[in-house]
Amino acid sequence: MANKNNRVKSTNDLELKDRLVAINRVTKVTKGGRAFSFAAIVVVGNEDGIVGWGLGKANEVTAAIAKGVEAAKKNLIRVPVHKGTIPHEQVAKFGGSRVLMKPASTGTGVKAGGAMRAVFESVGITDVLAKSKGSSNPHNLVKATIAALGEMRSPAQVAQHRGVSVEKVFNGK
């Protein structure tokens, strides 16, 4: 999934905003009738390169969302955002969901579906072209999107890996 060095250790100084992706009502039929509970998938981010997701389950919607936010704060990753978009194309898969994302020029906006859009907006990406193929299950879409973002490498990381300057990475020489 995400690189270990992309993990965010402390959330103390971060101003995280949460976005609700999906709520699922689960019904358990018992001898005494039906018991309803809720599962909420939540994405949190600081809109400046940090994002995480969490799943909360409870008997009330608000409690499920609160648990989801707490779970999301425990698995934050850092994503390289380059001029409001992603640095390069990326493909990822989780379960039956496949995601494809491409960098877009300034002014394009976030061209992505519901679950992917919440992740992009939370991480602070303003221009991106994205397509989900396969399953549209929000749980797997969020996980695939975050897996793809976790594998992103900034131009500086590529330059360091190749042992050249950042200008050479940008100019392709």
Number of C-alpha atoms within 10 A of each C-alpha: 14 17 14 9 10 18 18 16 12 10 11 7 6 11 11 20 14 21 18 17 19 17 18 12 14 14 12 10 10 8 5 6 9 11 11 13 16 19 22 25 26 30 31 29 28 17 19 19 19 22 31 28 28 25 21 22 22 17 14 13 18 14 16 21 26 19 20 25 26 16 20 22 22 16 15 25 25 21 26 24 21 14 14 21 23 25 18 14 15 18 18 20 20 19 13 13 21 20 24 18 22 17 20 22 13 12 10 13 15 19 18 18 13 14 24 24 19 21 28 27 20 23 28 19 24 22 22 23 18 23 14 21 13 12 15 16 13 17 21 18 28 28 24 25 27 28 21 23 29 22 17 22 18 17 19 16 14 14 17 13 9 12 9 13 13 17 12 12 16 11 7 7 7
